[in-house]
Amino acid sequence: MRQYELTVIFPLEEDQYQAGRAAVLADLAAQGAEIVKTDETGDRDLAYEIKKRRRGRYVLFTLKADPARISALDRAFKLNANLLRYLFVVIEE
């Protein structure tokens, strides 16, 4: 298992945020990822417009997951309409 940081940008609307966050947590659990830490960094301006939005709600997850499962998570996140952007980063030990 490798350690990753997953940064996710959600829309500001509370219903879309809750639905998107629940879907991300369900996808992580389905792929056997272990969430070590969750840090909600709040609402921020985006560097550029994404899906006609100028602001987003950022959440940073620190997790442990099998590297082979990251591609399945990537596919699942691409299908989630309640995510503006996401990024996986490997934490070097």
C-alpha positions in Angstrom: 0.0 0.0 0.0 1.3 3.4 -0.9 0.4 6.7 0.7 -1.3 9.4 -1.5 -2.7 12.8 -1.1 -6.0 13.4 -3.0 -7.1 16.9 -3.5 -10.7 17.3 -4.6 -12.6 20.5 -5.6 -16.3 20.4 -5.2 -19.0 22.9 -6.2 -20.1 25.4 -3.5 -23.7 24.3 -3.4 -24.3 22.3 -0.3 -26.3 19.5 -1.9 -23.8 19.0 -4.7 -20.9 19.1 -2.1 -22.6 16.5 0.1 -23.4 14.2 -2.8 -19.9 14.5 -4.3 -18.2 13.9 -0.9 -20.4 10.9 -0.2 -19.6 9.5 -3.7 -15.8 10.0 -3.2 -15.9 8.3 0.2 -17.9 5.4 -1.3 -15.5 5.0 -4.2 -12.5 5.0 -1.9 -14.1 2.4 0.3 -15.1 0.2 -2.7 -11.4 0.2 -3.9 -10.1 -0.7 -0.4 -8.4 2.7 0.3 -7.8 3.6 3.9 -8.4 7.3 4.7 -5.7 8.4 7.2 -6.7 12.1 7.4 -9.3 14.5 6.0 -8.7 18.2 5.8 -11.4 20.6 4.6 -9.6 23.7 3.5 -12.7 25.6 2.7 -14.0 27.8 -0.2 -11.4 29.3 -2.5 -11.2 31.2 -5.8 -10.2 29.0 -8.7 -7.2 30.0 -10.9 -9.4 29.7 -13.9 -13.1 29.0 -14.6 -14.1 25.3 -14.4 -17.6 24.3 -15.6 -18.6 28.0 -15.5 -17.6 28.4 -11.8 -15.1 30.8 -10.3 -15.0 29.3 -6.7 -14.9 25.8 -5.3 -14.7 23.9 -2.0 -11.4 22.2 -1.5 -10.9 19.0 0.5 -7.6 17.2 1.0 -7.6 13.5 1.8 -4.5 11.6 2.9 -5.0 7.9 2.2 -3.3 4.5 1.8 -4.2 2.6 -1.3 -3.0 -0.1 -3.7 -1.3 1.5 -6.7 -3.3 -0.8 -9.0 -6.6 0.6 -7.7 -5.8 4.3 -8.5 -6.8 3.9 -12.1 -10.2 2.5 -11.1 -10.7 5.5 -8.7 -9.7 7.8 -11.6 -12.4 6.3 -13.8 -15.0 6.6 -11.1 -14.1 10.2 -10.4 -14.3 11.1 -14.0 -18.0 10.0 -14.0 -18.9 11.9 -10.9 -20.7 15.1 -12.0 -20.3 16.6 -8.5 -16.5 17.0 -8.8 -14.9 20.0 -10.4 -11.3 18.7 -10.3 -9.2 16.1 -8.4 -5.6 15.2 -8.2 -3.7 12.2 -6.8 -0.1 12.8 -5.6 2.2 10.1 -4.3 3.7 10.8 -0.9 7.4 9.7 -1.0 8.6 8.0 2.2 
